[in-house]
Amino acid sequence: MTSRTACRDHTVWPNPFNAEATIELRIGSPIQGAQLKVYNIAGQLEARLDLGTLPTGVHRFPWSRLAQSAASGSYIIVLESASTTHPVYARVTALR
């Protein structure tokens, strides 16, 4: 059965950030085929991280695993998966 969203909460800190930020996801039920994607404000894919299956609990990912070379600007972080019907979005600003 596909759930509407298995992610209970998400946070990016600090925001805005300079060198490093942390993306935190609180997962209420396991997510299969999870991917974190980073899009620039123009909608272009900057980075993708295949996460596989995320079990229930808190998961943290450093920005450097996603888009270390991203320039200053606003980005949209998207959590998508095969087991949810609605992706989760967060906006973050990089100040270089």
Number of C-alpha atoms within 10 A of each C-alpha: 5 10 13 11 18 22 22 13 12 17 16 21 14 14 15 15 17 12 11 14 19 17 19 16 21 17 19 15 16 14 24 16 14 19 20 20 20 26 18 18 12 9 10 11 14 16 17 17 15 12 14 13 15 19 14 15 13 15 13 13 15 15 19 13 11 18 16 12 11 18 13 12 13 17 23 19 24 17 21 21 23 15 19 20 13 14 17 19 15 14 17 21 18 18 14 10
